[in-house]
Amino acid sequence: MKAILSTEEALNRLEQLCQASQIQDIELMKYIEHQAAENEQLKLTLHKLRTTIAQKGNTISSMHSKLTDALRE
C-alpha cells in the first residue's frame, strides 16, 4: 500500500473498502472530513500565532537597539 497524502485519498480508500465489504459508514466519512477541516483550521491558527510572535520579537529587538544607541550617545 502506498502512503496517504491527502484527505481525499483517505476518503477514496475508505469508500473503496466500504464498497468491497458492502458496508457503508456515512458517519465515519463525515467525521474524517470534519477532522481534516479542523486540522487545517488549527494549522492556519498556528501559522498566524507564529507570525505574530516573530513580528513582536523583531519589534522588541529594534526597540532594544534604539535604546542602546541612545544610551551610547
C-alpha positions in Angstrom: 0.0 0.0 0.0 1.2 3.5 -0.8 1.1 6.4 1.7 -1.9 8.5 2.0 -1.1 12.1 1.1 -4.4 13.9 1.5 -7.9 13.7 3.0 -9.3 13.0 -0.4 -7.1 9.9 -0.8 -8.1 8.7 2.6 -11.8 9.1 1.9 -11.4 7.4 -1.5 -9.7 4.4 0.1 -12.4 4.2 2.7 -15.0 4.4 0.0 -13.3 1.5 -1.8 -13.1 -0.5 1.3 -16.8 0.1 2.0 -17.7 -0.9 -1.5 -15.6 -4.1 -1.3 -17.1 -5.1 2.0 -20.6 -3.8 1.1 -20.7 -1.8 4.3 -21.4 2.0 4.3 -20.5 4.2 7.2 -21.5 7.7 6.3 -20.9 9.0 9.8 -17.3 7.8 9.7 -16.8 9.7 6.4 -18.3 12.9 7.9 -16.2 12.5 10.9 -13.0 12.2 8.8 -14.0 15.3 6.8 -14.7 17.3 10.0 -11.3 16.3 11.5 -9.5 17.2 8.3 -11.2 20.7 8.3 -10.4 21.2 11.9 -6.8 20.2 11.3 -6.5 22.8 8.5 -8.0 25.5 10.8 -5.5 24.7 13.5 -2.6 24.8 11.1 -3.7 28.3 10.0 -4.1 29.5 13.6 -0.7 28.2 14.5 0.9 29.9 11.5 -0.8 33.2 12.4 0.4 32.9 16.0 4.0 32.1 15.0 4.0 35.0 12.6 2.7 37.3 15.3 5.3 36.1 17.8 8.1 36.6 15.2 6.9 40.2 14.4 6.8 41.0 18.1 10.3 39.7 18.6 11.6 41.9 15.8 9.8 44.9 17.4 11.4 44.3 20.8 14.8 43.7 19.2 14.6 47.0 17.3 13.5 48.9 20.4 16.3 47.4 22.3 18.8 48.5 19.6 17.4 52.1 19.6 17.6 52.3 23.3 21.2 51.0 23.3 22.1 53.5 20.5 20.5 56.4 22.5 22.4 55.4 25.7 25.7 55.4 23.7 25.1 59.0 22.6 
